[in-house]
Amino acid sequence: IRVELAGWYTDSVAIELGNESFSHYNGILGMQDSLRLIASCDLVFCFYTPEINNNINASPNKIYEAICMGKRSIINSETKIANWVVMNNFGYACPYNDLDALCSIFKFVKDNISVHRIPDAAFVEYANTRFYWEVFDSILLDAV
């Protein structure tokens, strides 16, 4: 397994993962580079420090970017969107500081990698029905 890290590298989980021989820190990336990195991965790591209220209540962009790229994600279960991610089979959730649970997810993905590398129908349908301009056009215009 190879872990690619990007973004703000300040929380304890990222630092601990970053110290492992199987991980690589890519720095803070722009959108194009971020999507390229997501496309090259089997799983998108979306952990957010639970001590910051905005991290718990927000819908992290990385989840939607992962879905658009046909990738599942791992998100910490303290976020309000975590249940939605799991219920829709868009990824996995585990507690922020539970490295055993995180390793179990990594092992499960590694053991089932051939299935993980094929975007399933849920990803394709979700992206095709919700992530295009016509869906948001009227919503944005009504907001003005």
C-alpha positions as CSV (number, residue, x, y, z in Angstrom):
1,I,0.0,0.0,0.0
2,R,1.2,3.5,-0.8
3,V,-0.2,6.6,0.9
4,E,-0.1,9.9,-0.9
5,L,-0.7,12.9,1.4
6,A,-1.5,16.4,0.3
7,G,-2.9,19.6,1.9
8,W,-2.3,21.0,5.3
9,Y,0.1,18.6,7.1
10,T,-0.5,19.7,10.7
11,D,-2.8,17.2,12.4
12,S,-1.6,14.2,14.4
13,V,-3.0,11.5,12.0
14,A,-1.3,13.1,8.9
15,I,2.0,13.5,10.7
16,E,1.9,9.9,12.0
17,L,1.0,8.6,8.5
18,G,3.6,10.8,6.9
19,N,6.3,9.3,9.1
20,E,5.7,5.8,7.6
21,S,7.9,4.5,4.8
22,F,4.9,3.8,2.6
23,S,3.8,7.4,2.5
24,H,4.7,10.5,0.5
25,Y,3.7,14.1,1.2
26,N,2.9,16.1,-2.0
27,G,2.5,19.5,-0.5
28,I,-0.5,21.9,-0.9
29,L,-1.9,21.2,-4.4
30,G,-4.1,23.2,-6.7
31,M,-7.3,21.7,-8.1
32,Q,-5.8,20.2,-11.3
33,D,-2.9,18.6,-9.4
34,S,-5.2,17.4,-6.7
35,L,-7.5,15.7,-9.2
36,R,-4.6,14.1,-10.9
37,L,-3.4,12.7,-7.6
38,I,-6.9,11.4,-6.8
39,A,-7.1,9.7,-10.2
40,S,-3.8,7.9,-9.5
41,C,-5.0,6.5,-6.1
42,D,-7.2,3.7,-5.1
43,L,-8.7,5.5,-2.1
44,V,-8.9,9.1,-1.0
45,F,-8.0,9.9,2.6
46,C,-10.4,12.6,4.0
47,F,-9.6,13.1,7.7
48,Y,-10.4,16.3,9.4
49,T,-9.4,17.3,12.9
50,P,-12.6,16.9,15.0
51,E,-11.6,19.6,17.4
52,I,-12.5,22.2,14.8
53,N,-16.2,22.6,14.5
54,N,-16.2,23.6,10.9
55,N,-14.4,20.3,10.0
56,I,-17.3,18.3,11.6
57,N,-20.1,20.3,10.0
58,A,-18.8,20.9,6.6
59,S,-19.1,18.7,3.5
60,P,-15.5,18.3,2.5
61,N,-14.7,18.9,-1.2
62,K,-12.4,15.9,-1.2
63,I,-15.4,13.6,-0.8
64,Y,-17.1,15.0,-4.0
65,E,-13.8,15.1,-5.9
66,A,-13.3,11.4,-5.0
67,I,-16.8,10.5,-6.2
68,C,-16.3,12.4,-9.5
69,M,-13.1,10.5,-10.0
70,G,-14.8,7.2,-9.2
71,K,-12.8,6.7,-6.1
72,R,-13.9,5.6,-2.6
73,S,-12.7,7.6,0.4
74,I,-11.9,7.1,4.1
75,I,-13.4,9.8,6.3
76,N,-13.3,10.2,10.0
77,S,-16.6,9.2,11.6
78,E,-16.9,12.4,13.6
79,T,-17.8,14.3,10.5
80,K,-21.5,14.7,9.8
81,I,-21.2,13.5,6.3
82,A,-19.5,10.2,7.3
83,N,-22.7,8.3,7.5
84,W,-23.8,9.5,4.1
85,V,-20.5,8.4,2.6
86,V,-20.8,4.9,4.1
87,M,-24.6,4.5,3.4
88,N,-24.0,5.3,-0.3
89,N,-21.0,3.0,-0.6
90,F,-18.7,6.0,-1.4
91,G,-16.2,5.0,1.2
92,Y,-15.4,4.0,4.7
93,A,-15.5,5.8,8.1
94,C,-13.5,5.3,11.3
95,P,-12.7,7.4,14.3
96,Y,-10.1,10.1,13.8
97,N,-7.5,8.7,16.3
98,D,-8.2,5.0,15.8
99,L,-5.1,3.9,13.7
100,D,-6.1,0.2,14.2
101,A,-9.4,0.8,12.5
102,L,-7.7,2.8,9.8
103,C,-5.2,0.0,9.2
104,S,-8.1,-2.5,9.0
105,I,-9.7,-0.4,6.2
106,F,-6.3,-0.3,4.4
107,K,-6.0,-4.0,4.7
108,F,-9.6,-4.6,3.4
109,V,-9.0,-2.4,0.4
110,K,-5.6,-4.0,-0.3
111,D,-7.2,-7.5,-0.1
112,N,-10.0,-6.4,-2.5
113,I,-8.0,-4.1,-4.7
114,S,-9.3,-5.5,-8.0
115,V,-12.9,-4.6,-7.1
116,H,-11.8,-1.2,-5.8
117,R,-10.2,-0.2,-9.1
118,I,-13.4,-0.5,-11.0
119,P,-15.8,2.4,-10.5
120,D,-19.2,0.9,-9.7
121,A,-22.6,2.0,-11.1
122,A,-23.3,4.1,-8.0
123,F,-20.3,6.3,-8.7
124,V,-21.2,6.7,-12.4
125,E,-24.9,7.4,-11.7
126,Y,-24.1,9.9,-8.9
127,A,-21.6,11.8,-11.0
128,N,-23.7,11.8,-14.1
129,T,-26.9,12.9,-12.4
130,R,-25.6,15.5,-9.9
131,F,-22.3,16.9,-11.0
132,Y,-23.0,18.9,-14.1
133,W,-23.9,22.5,-14.8
134,E,-27.6,22.1,-15.7
135,V,-28.3,20.7,-12.2
136,F,-26.9,23.8,-10.5
137,D,-27.8,26.4,-13.1
138,S,-31.3,27.1,-11.8
139,I,-30.3,26.7,-8.2
140,L,-27.6,29.3,-8.6
141,L,-29.8,31.7,-10.6
142,D,-32.6,31.4,-8.0
143,A,-30.1,32.3,-5.2
144,V,-29.3,35.6,-6.9
